[in-house]
Amino acid sequence: MVGHKFLNPRNDLAFKRIFGSEKNRDILIHFLNDILQLASPIRELTFLKTIQDPEIAPFRVSIVDVLCQDQDGQRFIIEMQLSHEKGFDRRALYYAARAYCSQRQRIDPSESTPSPAIYADLKNVYFIAITDFTPFPKKENWISRIALKDIETNELDIDAIQLIFLQLPLFHQELHQLRTIRQKWGYFLKHAEETTEEELIQIIGDDAIIQRAYDELSRFKWSEVELNDYESVEMKHAADQAVISAALEKGEKLGLEKGEKLGLEKGEKLGLEKGEKLGLEKGEKLGLEKGEQLGIARRNREIVEIMSKNGMSIEQISQITKLSLEQVIEILKEG
């Protein structure tokens, strides 16, 4: 909101400004050390080129928001995911494994058959996913750390690839309950834009890095152009959420109608209950998939029209939405 001093850290531009820029590299180092609590702390980080996927590139700048490597060669992938994505957990594992396997190419791309010593030199990869939804809703803690364990004994045998999920909806600490630096990061990620100056004093304490992170979110330190870009990203996310909500509502309605019809035809109470459940489940899935697919075009049209009304040029709209100039022009003509 305009009346708030601090911007939303979950916004793509704000997130990368805090955790993905050279000038704030120390903030990222502290964040990773605080969250991961590794036996050997991170002292240095080098930013690497983020992973690009051609299938999703038109809708996102990159698949991962931040990709970096520490002084020991360990890799860290940090992603902020705002909306539910089917198969997100498997995608996280896929990109972590991809980053792990890419080390082999760096070691010796000319060697066709790597020696065991080279495999022993492979470094750990950590995929840190900060989600504004709950990919694992049954978890009690907002931080989950997943690695390869022995199913029979529950022993951690292989920790070379680790997936760390920070599920913000499961973070419930209030301001007066903040005790640890982890909790302060959770509060920052979830409530920064609502924080007042008085509350900030209570949060910071002796944590200068948290102060730095909040400073980067002060709207008074953003130029007018940067704020316009920030608002465009916010509007795009709002439009995305509207499309998903509409698809869910349509799916629920369709499922309920089909379930009721099936149950009534059987004429039995058991048939009605099962029919409603079966129809609702299938309807939700069908409605969500079709709604999301059909909603992409509608979402793009709404976003383009909003940006155009706000005085943004065709080139700016194209750059932010990743639509071609021809697509933007066509949408504006139809409008």
N, C-alpha and C positions, 0 to 999 in steps of 0.2 A: 504494500500500500504506500501511497505517496507520503502519508504522514509519518511513516517510519524512517528512522535514520539509516538502519542497516538493510541491505539487500538480501535476497534469498541465496544462501550458499549452494542450494541444489540446482540453481540455474546453471546451464552449461557454461556460459561465459564466466560467471562468478566462480564456479568450481575450478575451472582451469586457471583462472587468475590467481587463486589462492594456492592450489596444489600443483599446477603445471607450468609455472613460469620460473625462469632462471633466478629472478630477484627474490623469489620466495622459496627457494630450494630448501632453506633451513626449516621452513614451516613444514614442508613435506617430510623431511627427515624426522622431525620431532613427532609428527602425526604417526608415521609408520612405527617408530620406536615405541610410542605410547600404546598403540593398538596391538602390535604383534608381540612386544616384549621378548625379543629374541635374546638368546644366550650371548651372542656377540652383537652389540648394538651397531646400527648403521652410522657411519661417520661421514661418508661421502656418497653423493648420488650423481649419476650422469643420465640426462634425459635421452631417450631413444625415440626413433620414429614410431608412431603408433600404428597399430595393425589396421589395414584397410580391407574391407570385404566388398567386392563389386556388387553383390546382391543387395546389400543394405546401404551402400554408399549414398544413393540418391536421397535417403531419408536422414542420415546422420553423417557428421563430418568424419567420424572414425568409430570403429567398434569399441576401442578402449579410450578413455579420456587421458590417461597418463601411463606411460611405459618408461621405466627407468631401471638402472643397474647400480648396485652399491660397490664399495671398494673391493669386495671379495668375488664379484661377478654374479651375485644373486640378482634375480630379476623380480621386479614388482610391477604388477598390473593393477591400476586403480580405475574403477569405473563407477559412475553415478548413474543409476537406472531409476527413472521416475515412474514408468508405467509397467504393468504386468506384461511379460513377454513369454509366449509359449516356448517351453524348452530352454528357459534362461539358464537353469542350473547346468544343463548339458553344454550349452554354449560356453559358459564360464570354464568348464572342464576342458573343452576343445581348445580354447585360446590359451589356457595355461599350458596344456600339453604341447601346443604349437610353439609357444615361446621356449619351452624346455627343449624340444627337439631341434630348434634352430641353433642351439649352441653347438651341435655337432658340425654344422656347416662352417661355423666360425673357427672351430679348432683346426680342421684341415680339409677343405673342400676337395682336394685332389686325391685323397685316400679313399679308395672304394670299399675297403674292409677295415673298419676302425678296430683298434686294439682294445683289450679290456682296460688298459690304463686310461685311455681317453674317456671311456664311459665313467670311470671312477672320478674323473675331473669335472663331470657335469655338476652345475650348481643348482641350488633350489630355486623354485619359482613360486611366487605368492600372488594369487589373484584376490584382490580386495574389492568386493562388490558392496557398494553402499546403495541400498534399495529403499524406495519410498513406498514399497508394498511388501508383502510377506511371502517370499517363495517357499518358506518352510513355516507355515502358520502354527504348527504344533510345538515349536520351540518355545521355551520359557525365557531364555536370555536373548538379548538383542544382538549379541555377538556370538556367532557360531564359527568354529574352526574345523574344517573337514580335511582329512588326509586318508591314506590307505592303511586300513587296520586288518588284523587277522579276525575274520568273522567269528571263529570259534572261541578265541581267548580274549578278544577285544584289545589285543596288544598293538601298539603303534609300531609297525615294522618298516614302513616306507613313508618318509615325510618330504620326499623330493619335490612333490607338487602339493601345494596346500591352497584350499579355497576358503577364504574368510568372508562371511556374509554379515554385514551390519544392517539389520532389519530395523529401520527407524520407527515403524509403527509399534514395535515391541519395546521401544525405549520409553519408560514411564516416569523417570525421576523428575521431580519438580525442582525448582531453583534451590529451595532450602535443603534438599536432599543430596545435593552434589558433594561428593566426598573425594572421588578419585579423578585423575586426569582423563581417564577413559570416559567417565560420566560427563565431564566438561565438554569433550569432543562430541559426544552424543547429543548433548543439549545444544551445542553450537550448530550442528548439522540440521537439527530438527526445529530449533526455535530462534535462531539468530535474528531473523527479520522482525521478530516480535520483542526483542530485548530492548529495554530502556537504558539510559545512561546510569541510573541508580542501580539497576540490576547488574549491569556490566561490572560495576565496582565489586559487587559480591562474587561474581563469577571468576574474575581474573585472579584475585589474591596475589600470589607471587608468580603467576604463570605469564611471563612476558610473551610467549609464543601465542597464547590464546588472544592476548591483546592485539598482537600483530594481525592475526587472522580476522578479528573484528574490524580492525582499521581498514583492511582491504575491502570490507563490505560497506564502508561508509559511503553513502551515495554522494557525499560532498567531495569525494576524491575521484569521482568518475566524471569524465567530460560529457557534454551534451550528446555527442555522437555515440559514446559508449553506453550511455543510459538509454538512448533510442534503440540500440542493438539489443541491450538487455531486455527492454520491454517487448521487443519483437519476439525474442525467444520465449518469454513468459506467455505471450498471446498464442504462440504456436503450440505450446504445451497445453494451454487451456482448451484450445480447439481440439487437440488430440484426445483429451480427457472427455470432452463433450461427445465426440464420435464413439468412444468406447462405452460411455454410459448409455448412449442411445442404442448401441448394439446389444448391450446386456439387457436393457429394458425390453427391447423387441424380442430377444431370445426367450426371456422369462414369460412374456405374454404368449408367444407362439407355443412354448412348451406346455403352459398351463391349459391352453385351448385344446391342444392335441391330447393331453393327458385326460382331461375331463371327457372328451368325446369317446376315447377308447374305453374308459371306465364305464360310461353310461351304456355303451353298446353291449358290454358283457353283462351289465345289470347286476353285478355283484359288488359288494362292498370291497372285497379283496381286489377285484379287478379295477375298481375306481382308484383305490390307493396306489396300486402298482402302476396303473396307467398314468396317473398324474405324475408320479415320480419319474417313470421312464420318459414320458413326453417332455417333462420339464428339463431333464438332463439332456436329452437329445436336442430339444429346442434351444436351450441355452448355448450349446456348442454350435449348432447350425446357425443360430441367429448371430452369435458373436463373430463366427468366421465370415459369414456373408456381410454382416454389418461393418466389420473392420475393412473388408475388401472394398465394398461399395463406398465406405466412408472416406477412403483415402482421397478420392477425387473431390468429394464435398469439402473435406478438411482443407485441401490445397486451395480450393476456390475461396473459402471463407478467409483464410489467412491472407491470400493475395489481395482480396478486396479491402480487408482491414488495413493492411500496410499501405495500400494505395490511397485510402482515405486519410491516412496519417501523413501523407505527403512524401512517401518514399518513392524513389525512382524505380523504373523497371529493372535496372541493373542491380540496385540494392536488394530488391525483392528476390530476384533470381539468385543472388549470392547467398542469402539467408535461407531460403526455402529449398535450394538445390534444384529448382526447376529451371528448364532452359528458358532463354529469352522468348522463344516462340511460344512456349507453353504459358508463360505469364501474359503475353500479349493476347493470346487466344482466350484466356480466362477473363481478362478485362473487357474484351469485345463482347463476350457472352453476357457479362454483367450489365 
